[in-house]
Amino acid sequence: MLIDCHHHYFLNEKNYLEKLVKECERLKIDKLCLAAGGEEMGLADNKMIKKAFSKYSDLFIGFGYVRLGINGAGTVDELYSQGFKGIKVTRPKYNYDDKRFYPIYARAAALNIPILFHTGTVMRTKVDEFFDISSNRMRPIYLDTIARAFPKLRIIGAHLGNPWYDEASMTLFWNSNVYFDLSGSTLKRKGADFFREKLWWVGDTLKKLAQDPDKTWYNEAFNRHPFEKILFGTDVPYYEIKQVIDEHEKVLQDLGLPNNLKRKVFGETMAGILNL
């Protein structure tokens, strides 16, 4: 199963949706999580995403956009009632772990739907000054706070926190309900050695830590290989999806990962998150 956990409906190209569907058919993508966004980012809003997944229900899974600091927890219920299976958040008014956002996270956890958080630096738009945008509010370490406060909430961080990779990696290590995708520029600049360094808890390392009775807290990693918690996501226009697939395949091959782990990255883990 091939699932793209992170894609957008871009508005700057005519007939984008139809072209995306054809490309998914060509590349044998089984499911694609289509996330809404703000007009200032050139992305389709929630209404357009709903029409898209209603029309192509076998392919698209809708992730509704919630504006943190503007929308309330009721928006989560509204989106859920409309058939959205996930939430997308970015460009918050306050840090992600600000308790003013807790009612939103609580509703998502109660409804058993994941939240896809943009993490790291964010694209610039012409209206950033008006919207008061700060990349610092989207640091991956804030997901650690949220994951501990809402252990049943399934959290997906985008872009492995670029450029705060260390924060993202250790947040991934300590929290069973946190996952990250590698979309963005990371795979264009980083190779296998980088991921061996950042996602270090594999094989004998974890076993040796677990052998010490005084260090049993390391079992919080659940003896899972780090790439069991890495998800395939693109976050690019439809005509660049194949390039992103190739980038993932190359780094997974260079890491020497077995096929069962590759399958988890490319779809099996996301299928579990979505209860497919």
C-alpha positions as CSV (number, residue, x, y, z in Angstrom):
1,M,0.0,0.0,0.0
2,L,1.3,3.4,-1.0
3,I,-0.1,6.4,1.0
4,D,0.9,10.0,0.7
5,C,0.4,11.4,4.2
6,H,0.9,15.1,3.3
7,H,-0.3,16.7,0.1
8,H,-2.1,20.0,-0.8
9,Y,-4.5,21.1,-3.5
10,F,-2.6,23.9,-5.2
11,L,-4.7,26.7,-6.7
12,N,-2.2,28.1,-9.1
13,E,-2.7,25.5,-11.9
14,K,-5.8,24.9,-13.9
15,N,-7.5,21.4,-13.4
16,Y,-5.0,20.6,-10.7
17,L,-7.2,18.0,-9.1
18,E,-7.8,16.0,-12.2
19,K,-4.1,16.0,-13.0
20,L,-3.3,14.9,-9.5
21,V,-5.7,12.0,-9.8
22,K,-4.1,10.8,-13.1
23,E,-0.6,11.0,-11.5
24,C,-1.7,9.0,-8.5
25,E,-3.1,6.3,-10.9
26,R,0.2,6.3,-12.9
27,L,2.3,6.0,-9.7
28,K,-0.1,3.5,-8.1
29,I,-0.7,5.7,-5.0
30,D,-3.6,4.0,-3.1
31,K,-4.5,6.9,-0.8
32,L,-3.5,10.5,-0.6
33,C,-4.2,12.8,2.4
34,L,-5.3,16.0,0.9
35,A,-4.9,18.9,3.4
36,A,-6.6,22.2,3.3
37,G,-4.8,25.5,3.9
38,G,-5.2,29.3,3.7
39,E,-5.7,31.3,0.5
40,E,-2.6,33.3,1.5
41,M,-0.6,30.1,0.9
42,G,-2.3,29.5,-2.5
43,L,-4.0,26.4,-1.2
44,A,-7.6,25.1,-1.4
45,D,-9.8,25.7,1.7
46,N,-11.9,23.2,3.6
47,K,-14.9,23.5,1.3
48,M,-12.8,22.7,-1.8
49,I,-11.1,19.8,0.0
50,K,-14.5,18.4,1.0
51,K,-15.7,18.5,-2.6
52,A,-12.5,16.8,-3.7
53,F,-12.7,13.8,-1.3
54,S,-16.4,13.5,-1.9
55,K,-15.8,13.2,-5.6
56,Y,-12.8,10.9,-5.4
57,S,-13.6,9.1,-2.2
58,D,-11.5,6.0,-3.1
59,L,-8.3,8.1,-3.3
60,F,-8.5,11.2,-1.2
61,I,-8.6,11.5,2.6
62,G,-9.5,14.9,3.8
63,F,-7.4,16.8,6.4
64,G,-9.2,20.0,7.4
65,Y,-7.4,23.2,8.2
66,V,-7.8,24.6,11.7
67,R,-6.4,28.1,12.3
68,L,-4.8,27.9,15.8
69,G,-5.6,31.1,17.6
70,I,-8.6,31.9,15.4
71,N,-10.8,28.7,15.3
72,G,-12.0,26.9,18.4
73,A,-12.5,23.3,19.3
74,G,-16.0,23.4,17.6
75,T,-14.3,23.5,14.2
76,V,-12.8,20.1,14.8
77,D,-16.3,18.7,15.4
78,E,-17.6,20.5,12.3
79,L,-14.9,19.0,10.1
80,Y,-15.4,15.6,11.5
81,S,-19.1,15.7,10.9
82,Q,-18.3,16.6,7.2
83,G,-16.2,13.5,6.7
84,F,-12.7,14.8,7.3
85,K,-10.4,12.2,8.7
86,G,-7.6,14.4,10.0
87,I,-6.6,18.0,10.9
88,K,-3.8,20.2,9.5
89,V,-2.3,23.0,11.5
90,T,0.4,25.6,10.7
91,R,1.3,29.3,11.3
92,P,-0.2,29.4,14.8
93,K,-0.8,32.6,16.8
94,Y,1.1,31.2,19.7
95,N,3.5,28.3,20.3
96,Y,2.0,24.9,19.4
97,D,2.0,23.8,23.0
98,D,0.2,26.9,24.3
99,K,-2.7,25.7,26.5
100,R,-5.1,27.9,24.7
101,F,-5.0,25.3,21.9
102,Y,-5.6,22.3,24.3
103,P,-9.4,22.1,23.7
104,I,-8.6,21.6,20.0
105,Y,-6.2,18.8,20.7
106,A,-8.6,17.3,23.2
107,R,-11.4,17.1,20.6
108,A,-9.1,15.5,18.0
109,A,-8.0,12.9,20.5
110,A,-11.6,12.2,21.6
111,L,-12.7,11.8,17.9
112,N,-9.6,9.6,17.2
113,I,-8.4,11.7,14.3
114,P,-4.7,12.6,13.8
115,I,-3.3,16.1,13.5
116,L,-0.6,17.0,11.0
117,F,1.6,19.8,12.3
118,H,3.8,21.8,10.1
119,T,7.2,21.9,12.0
120,G,10.2,24.1,11.3
121,T,10.6,27.1,9.1
122,V,7.6,28.0,7.0
123,M,7.3,29.5,3.5
124,R,6.9,33.3,3.2
125,T,3.8,35.0,1.8
126,K,3.0,38.6,1.0
127,V,0.7,38.8,4.1
128,D,3.0,37.4,6.7
129,E,3.2,40.8,8.5
130,F,-0.6,40.9,8.7
131,F,-0.9,37.3,10.0
132,D,2.1,37.8,12.4
133,I,3.9,34.6,11.3
134,S,6.8,33.2,13.3
135,S,8.5,29.9,12.5
136,N,9.8,29.7,16.0
137,R,6.2,28.9,17.2
138,M,6.3,25.7,15.2
139,R,9.4,24.1,16.7
140,P,9.1,20.3,16.9
141,I,9.9,20.2,20.7
142,Y,6.4,21.6,21.3
143,L,5.0,18.3,20.0
144,D,6.7,16.6,22.9
145,T,4.5,18.7,25.3
146,I,1.4,17.9,23.4
147,A,2.1,14.2,23.1
148,R,2.6,13.9,26.9
149,A,-0.6,15.9,27.6
150,F,-2.7,13.9,25.1
151,P,-1.2,10.4,24.9
152,K,-4.1,9.1,22.7
153,L,-3.7,11.9,20.1
154,R,-1.9,10.7,17.0
155,I,0.6,13.5,16.1
156,I,2.4,13.8,12.7
157,G,5.1,16.4,12.4
158,A,6.0,17.5,8.9
159,H,9.5,17.9,7.5
160,L,11.3,16.3,10.5
161,G,11.3,19.7,12.1
162,N,13.7,21.3,9.5
163,P,16.1,22.8,10.7
164,W,15.5,21.6,14.3
165,Y,16.2,18.0,13.5
166,D,17.6,17.1,17.0
167,E,14.4,18.3,18.6
168,A,12.3,16.3,16.2
169,S,14.4,13.1,16.5
170,M,14.2,13.0,20.3
171,T,10.5,13.9,20.3
172,L,10.1,10.9,18.0
173,F,12.1,8.7,20.4
174,W,10.3,9.5,23.6
175,N,6.7,9.5,22.4
176,S,4.9,6.5,21.0
177,N,2.1,8.7,19.5
178,V,4.4,11.0,17.5
179,Y,5.4,10.4,13.8
180,F,7.3,12.5,11.3
181,D,7.3,12.8,7.5
182,L,10.4,13.8,5.5
183,S,8.7,16.1,3.0
184,G,10.4,19.3,2.1
185,S,14.0,19.9,1.2
186,T,15.6,17.4,3.7
187,L,15.9,14.4,1.4
188,K,17.4,16.7,-1.3
189,R,20.3,17.7,1.0
190,K,20.7,14.8,3.5
191,G,21.8,11.2,3.0
192,A,21.8,7.9,4.9
193,D,24.6,9.0,7.3
194,F,22.5,11.9,8.5
195,F,19.6,9.7,9.4
196,R,21.9,7.2,11.1
197,E,23.1,10.0,13.3
198,K,19.7,11.5,14.1
199,L,17.7,8.3,14.4
200,W,20.3,6.4,16.3
201,W,18.2,4.0,18.4
202,V,18.4,0.9,16.3
203,G,19.4,-2.7,16.8
204,D,22.0,-3.5,19.5
205,T,22.0,0.1,20.8
206,L,18.5,-0.1,22.1
207,K,18.9,-3.7,23.3
208,K,22.0,-2.8,25.4
209,L,20.1,0.1,27.0
210,A,17.2,-2.2,27.9
211,Q,19.5,-4.7,29.5
212,D,20.3,-2.3,32.3
213,P,17.5,-2.6,34.9
214,D,18.2,1.0,36.0
215,K,17.6,2.3,32.5
216,T,14.3,0.6,31.7
217,W,12.8,4.0,30.8
218,Y,14.5,3.6,27.5
219,N,11.7,1.1,26.7
220,E,9.7,4.2,26.0
221,A,11.0,3.8,22.5
222,F,8.9,0.6,22.5
223,N,11.7,-1.3,20.8
224,R,10.5,0.1,17.5
225,H,12.8,0.9,14.7
226,P,12.7,4.7,14.1
227,F,11.6,4.2,10.5
228,E,8.5,2.5,11.8
229,K,7.5,6.0,12.8
230,I,8.6,7.8,9.6
231,L,5.9,8.4,7.0
232,F,6.0,9.0,3.3
233,G,4.7,12.5,2.5
234,T,5.3,14.7,-0.5
235,D,4.0,18.3,0.0
236,V,4.8,19.1,-3.6
237,P,2.8,19.7,-6.8
238,Y,1.6,16.5,-8.5
239,Y,4.4,16.7,-11.2
240,E,7.1,16.4,-8.5
241,I,5.6,13.4,-6.6
242,K,7.7,10.8,-8.6
243,Q,10.9,12.7,-7.7
244,V,9.9,12.5,-4.0
245,I,9.2,8.8,-4.2
246,D,12.6,8.3,-5.8
247,E,14.3,10.3,-3.0
248,H,12.7,8.2,-0.4
249,E,13.6,4.9,-2.1
250,K,17.2,6.0,-2.4
251,V,17.7,6.9,1.2
252,L,15.9,3.8,2.4
253,Q,18.0,1.6,0.1
254,D,21.2,3.4,1.2
255,L,20.3,2.7,4.8
256,G,19.9,-0.9,4.0
257,L,16.4,-1.2,5.4
258,P,14.5,-4.4,4.9
259,N,11.4,-4.5,2.8
260,N,9.1,-4.8,5.8
261,L,10.3,-1.4,7.1
262,K,10.1,0.1,3.6
263,R,6.5,-1.0,3.5
264,K,5.8,0.7,6.8
265,V,7.3,4.0,5.6
266,F,5.4,4.0,2.3
267,G,2.0,3.2,3.8
268,E,1.5,0.6,6.4
269,T,2.1,2.8,9.4
270,M,-0.1,5.6,8.0
271,A,-2.8,3.1,7.3
272,G,-2.7,2.2,11.0
273,I,-2.9,5.9,12.0
274,L,-6.0,6.3,9.8
275,N,-7.6,3.1,10.9
276,L,-7.8,1.9,7.3
